[in-house]
Amino acid sequence: MADVKFNRSGRGRNKQVLRYPLKMFTAGTDYLQIDMLDYVPVGQQKTRTDTFTQTETVIDANYDPENPGSIESEVTISNTYQSYTRNPSEGFRRNGSKQPLGTILLPIPSNIQDGNSVNYTDDSMNTLVGAALGGVEGIMTEVPAAFKRGGIEGAATEVFEQAKGTLDASGLTLENAQNLVTKYLAAQALGIFGANVSINQLLAREGGQVFNPNMELLFNGPSLRNFNFSFKIMPRSADEAEEVKQIIRFFKKGMSAKAGAGGLFLKTPNVFELRYRKGTGEHPFLNKFKQCFLENISVNYTGDGVYATYEGGEPVSMEMTLAFKELAPIYDVDYDVEGQGGVGY
């Protein structure tokens, strides 16, 4: 089976392709490719272009005020502004055609998995609060229009109508409204003595009923995915041991904060782009990744529980664990990327 050709020369320190094992990769091999790139902040300058039609009056020797001539022209204005957010429809967060700072090729470890999750929150809003909210929104929306149409009287009428609609929607009657007010005042009075009694508690004790909470599970936002990989590393030659050392150094340095020139600020560490590969192409089934930060790397230099090294001091067996976290959540548009194979994200 033919070997996969990788460029291992001439791209500067930490810019070559490093791999473990050295002799494993062939045209049919499945492996994990990890590229390291400079972090690109979300905040960036953007340009908005507005085009509109402008009408100019023509004044000449034959100018007639009763029938002035005019010329229409199209005007384009470009404004530059600072954006601090990223549009979810941009989908895959990658640096495009930028050359990676370096690339690591590793065998696909055991127990690989992915999982998508979103956050939901239990929420409740009793009928009184819901009706009041609708009434307040109605007043804020309709009263200004009513004031323009009929002045103060029109606005007052609209307020009355909105209040009446709110009462109808709440199901309150004069009798149970008085009862609720009485219970509220009683609960406030008991607070003087350190008691913490709510209207719901009084309603439950008196009549065995409480406000309908209208409970519902509401969407609260997306979540970021984590990926953990554990690699068993057993160098079989001096060259392979050197390659492993450079791989560990590559990850440790790449995930470290960058010291600023003046010492006042620190720069964001590099980001990593992960891909499952099959030969020289994308893996046809396994999941895709968005850009990730490497949150943690740990190396156990006694992979078999016993300290043992070769003559040069290289450990005989090691275990390297990498913990990645994606920079951006998964959106539905990410599954519509052209040429997307396998299960997508």
C-alpha positions in Angstrom: 0.0 0.0 0.0 1.4 3.4 -1.0 2.7 5.8 1.7 1.0 9.2 2.2 3.5 11.9 1.4 3.9 14.8 3.9 6.1 17.8 3.6 8.5 17.6 6.5 11.0 20.2 5.5 11.7 23.9 5.0 8.9 25.6 6.8 10.9 26.8 9.8 11.0 25.7 13.4 7.7 24.1 14.6 6.3 24.4 11.1 7.1 21.0 9.8 4.7 18.0 9.9 5.3 15.9 13.0 3.8 12.4 13.4 3.6 9.4 15.6 4.2 6.6 14.7 6.8 7.5 12.0 6.0 4.6 9.7 2.3 4.1 10.1 0.6 6.3 7.6 -0.5 4.9 4.2 -3.1 5.8 1.6 -5.8 3.9 3.5 -4.8 4.9 7.1 -7.3 6.7 9.3 -5.7 9.3 11.6 -6.2 12.5 13.4 -4.7 15.7 11.9 -4.1 18.6 14.3 -3.1 22.0 12.7 -2.0 24.9 14.9 -2.8 28.5 13.8 -2.6 32.0 15.2 -5.7 33.1 17.1 -7.9 35.6 15.2 -10.0 37.8 17.7 -13.7 38.1 17.1 -13.6 41.9 17.3 -12.8 43.3 13.8 -13.5 46.3 11.6 -16.2 45.9 9.1 -17.4 48.1 6.3 -21.1 48.8 5.6 -22.0 50.2 2.2 -25.3 52.2 1.7 -26.6 53.3 -1.7 -29.3 55.9 -2.1 -30.7 58.2 -4.9 -30.1 61.9 -4.6 -32.1 64.5 -6.4 -30.5 67.9 -7.3 -32.3 71.0 -8.6 -30.8 72.4 -11.8 -30.4 76.1 -11.8 -29.4 77.8 -15.1 -30.3 81.0 -17.1 -33.7 79.5 -17.9 -34.5 78.5 -14.3 -38.3 78.5 -13.7 -39.3 78.4 -10.0 -42.7 77.1 -11.0 -41.2 74.1 -12.9 -37.6 73.5 -11.7 -35.5 70.9 -13.5 -33.8 68.2 -11.5 -31.1 65.5 -11.9 -31.2 62.2 -10.0 -27.9 60.6 -9.1 -26.9 57.5 -7.2 -24.7 58.1 -4.2 -22.8 55.4 -2.3 -21.5 55.9 1.2 -19.2 53.4 3.0 -18.9 53.4 6.8 -16.4 51.5 8.8 -17.4 50.2 12.2 -16.1 47.9 14.9 -17.9 44.6 15.4 -17.4 42.5 18.6 -19.7 39.6 17.7 -19.7 36.9 15.0 -22.7 36.0 12.9 -23.8 32.4 13.5 -24.6 32.1 9.8 -20.8 32.3 9.2 -20.8 28.7 10.2 -17.4 27.0 10.2 -14.9 29.1 12.2 -11.6 28.5 10.5 -8.8 30.8 9.2 -9.5 29.8 5.6 -6.4 29.5 3.5 -3.9 30.6 6.2 -0.8 28.4 6.4 -0.7 26.5 9.7 2.1 27.1 12.1 2.6 23.4 12.3 0.8 20.0 11.9 0.6 16.9 14.1 -0.5 13.5 12.8 -1.6 11.0 15.4 -3.4 7.6 15.2 -7.1 7.8 16.0 -7.3 6.8 19.7 -9.7 4.5 21.3 -13.0 5.6 22.8 -13.5 8.6 20.4 -17.0 10.2 20.7 -18.8 13.4 20.2 -22.0 14.8 21.6 -24.2 17.9 20.9 -26.1 19.6 23.7 -28.1 22.8 24.2 -29.3 24.5 27.4 -32.9 24.7 28.5 -34.4 26.3 31.7 -37.6 25.6 33.6 -39.6 28.8 33.5 -42.9 29.8 35.0 -45.2 32.8 34.7 -48.6 32.9 36.5 -51.7 34.2 34.7 -51.7 37.5 36.6 -48.1 38.3 35.6 -48.8 37.2 32.0 -51.9 39.3 31.7 -50.1 42.3 33.3 -47.2 42.0 30.9 -49.6 41.9 27.9 -51.4 45.0 29.3 -48.2 47.0 29.8 -47.0 46.1 26.3 -50.3 47.1 24.9 -50.2 50.5 26.7 -46.7 51.2 25.5 -47.6 50.3 21.9 -51.1 51.6 21.5 -51.3 54.7 23.7 -48.9 56.9 21.7 -50.9 56.2 18.5 -54.1 56.9 20.3 -52.7 60.2 21.7 -51.9 61.3 18.1 -55.4 60.4 16.9 -57.4 61.8 19.8 -55.2 63.7 22.2 -55.4 63.2 25.9 -58.9 61.8 25.8 -57.9 59.2 23.2 -54.9 58.1 25.2 -57.0 57.8 28.4 -59.6 55.7 26.6 -56.9 53.4 25.2 -55.4 53.0 28.7 -58.8 52.1 30.1 -59.4 49.6 27.3 -56.0 48.0 27.8 -56.6 47.7 31.6 -60.0 46.2 31.0 -58.5 43.7 28.6 -55.8 42.8 31.1 -58.4 42.1 33.8 -60.4 39.9 31.4 -57.3 37.9 30.5 -56.2 37.4 34.1 -59.6 35.9 35.1 -59.8 38.2 38.1 -63.1 39.3 39.6 -63.8 42.0 42.1 -64.3 39.4 44.8 -61.1 37.4 44.3 -59.1 40.6 43.7 -60.1 41.8 47.1 -59.3 38.4 48.6 -55.8 38.5 47.1 -55.1 42.0 48.2 -56.1 41.1 51.8 -53.8 38.1 51.8 -51.0 40.1 50.4 -51.3 42.7 53.1 -51.6 40.0 55.8 -48.4 38.3 54.5 -46.6 41.7 54.6 -47.8 42.3 58.2 -46.5 38.9 59.2 -43.1 39.9 57.9 -42.7 42.3 60.8 -42.4 39.3 63.1 -39.9 37.6 60.9 -42.3 35.2 59.2 -41.8 34.5 55.5 -45.2 33.7 54.2 -46.2 34.0 50.5 -49.7 34.4 48.9 -49.3 31.0 47.4 -48.8 29.5 50.9 -51.9 31.2 52.2 -54.0 30.1 49.2 -52.8 26.5 49.6 -53.6 26.4 53.4 -56.9 28.1 53.0 -58.4 26.6 49.8 -55.9 24.0 48.7 -55.1 25.9 45.5 -52.1 27.9 44.2 -51.5 30.2 41.2 -51.1 28.2 38.0 -47.4 28.7 37.2 -47.8 27.9 33.5 -44.5 26.1 33.6 -42.6 25.6 30.4 -39.2 24.5 29.3 -37.6 27.4 27.5 -34.5 27.4 25.3 -31.6 29.1 27.1 -28.7 29.0 24.6 -26.2 26.7 23.0 -23.2 25.0 24.6 -19.6 24.5 23.7 -18.3 21.0 23.0 -15.3 19.4 24.7 -13.1 16.7 23.2 -10.7 14.5 25.1 -8.1 12.3 23.5 -5.7 9.8 25.2 -2.7 8.5 23.2 -0.5 5.5 24.2 3.0 6.3 23.0 5.8 3.7 22.9 8.8 5.0 20.8 10.5 2.2 18.9 13.6 4.0 17.8 15.7 7.1 18.6 14.2 9.0 15.7 10.7 8.2 16.9 11.6 9.2 20.4 12.8 12.6 19.2 9.6 13.0 17.2 7.5 12.3 20.3 9.5 14.9 22.2 8.9 17.5 19.6 5.2 16.7 19.5 4.9 17.2 23.3 6.8 20.4 23.1 4.6 21.5 20.2 1.4 21.2 22.2 2.8 22.6 25.4 4.2 25.7 23.7 1.2 26.2 21.4 -1.4 26.1 24.2 0.6 28.6 26.5 -0.3 32.2 26.8 2.0 34.5 24.8 4.0 37.1 26.7 3.4 40.7 25.5 6.4 42.9 24.6 5.8 45.4 27.5 4.6 42.9 30.1 1.3 44.7 30.5 -0.8 42.3 28.4 -0.8 38.7 27.5 -1.8 37.5 24.1 -4.2 34.6 23.5 -2.6 31.2 22.8 -2.8 29.6 19.4 -5.9 27.7 18.2 -6.0 24.2 16.9 -8.0 22.8 14.0 -8.8 19.1 14.2 -9.7 16.8 11.4 -10.3 13.1 11.1 -8.6 11.9 7.9 -8.6 8.9 5.7 -5.5 8.9 3.6 -5.2 12.4 2.1 -9.0 13.2 2.3 -11.5 13.9 5.0 -12.9 11.0 6.9 -16.2 10.0 5.3 -18.1 9.3 8.5 -16.7 10.7 11.7 -17.7 14.1 13.1 -16.2 17.5 12.1 -14.7 20.1 14.5 -14.7 23.8 14.8 -11.6 25.6 15.9 -10.5 24.6 19.4 -8.4 25.8 22.2 -6.2 23.2 23.9 -7.3 23.6 27.5 -5.1 20.9 29.1 -2.3 18.6 28.2 -1.0 16.0 30.6 1.8 13.5 29.9 2.4 10.3 32.0 6.0 9.4 31.5 5.4 6.0 33.1 2.7 4.7 30.9 3.0 1.1 32.1 3.3 2.1 35.8 7.0 1.5 35.9 9.8 4.0 35.2 11.9 2.7 32.3 13.9 4.5 29.7 16.2 3.9 26.7 19.9 4.7 26.8 19.2 8.3 25.8 16.7 8.8 28.6 13.6 8.5 26.5 10.7 6.8 28.4 9.8 3.4 27.1 6.1 4.0 27.5 4.1 7.3 27.8 0.5 8.4 27.8 -0.5 11.8 26.5 -3.9 13.2 27.2 -5.3 16.3 25.3 -8.4 18.2 26.3 -9.8 20.5 23.6 -12.8 22.9 23.7 -14.4 24.5 20.7 -14.4 28.3 20.3 -18.0 28.5 18.9 -21.2 26.6 19.4 -22.8 24.4 16.8 -25.7 25.9 14.8 -28.1 24.3 12.3 -26.4 26.1 9.4 -23.2 24.2 10.1 -24.8 21.1 8.7 -25.6 22.8 5.4 -21.9 23.3 4.5 -21.3 22.3 0.9 -19.3 19.1 0.5 -20.0 18.0 4.1 -19.6 14.3 4.4 -20.3 11.8 7.2 -22.4 12.9 10.1 -21.3 16.6 9.9 -20.8 18.1 13.4 
